[in-house]
Amino acid sequence: MERLFVFADFNWLGKAELVGELCYEKLRGSDSYAFKFDENWLKVHAGIKLSEDINNYPGMQYTQPGSDIFGCFSDALPDRGGRL
């Protein structure tokens, strides 16, 4: 499983902070994504909702069936041609 560390660097934070880990795995020819919040991020910023499909609780969260990736990360991916 590949992991990317997700950081927030908003001007009101003062410095970049770790939000969590975005995980990727290719299973049976399809892409599978999961996200896990950093515990400190949840303690300090529990009121900030990243996306409708990610809940603010600890532990690994997986995309729903039929969803390619979480909404807040979808614009960061290359188009389908760039992922082949």
Secondary structure, DSSP 8 states (H G I E B T S, - for coil): -EEEEEEE--TTTSS-EEEEEEEEEEETTEEEEEEEE-HHHHHHHTT---BTTB-SSSSEEE--TT-SS-GGGGGGS--HHHH-
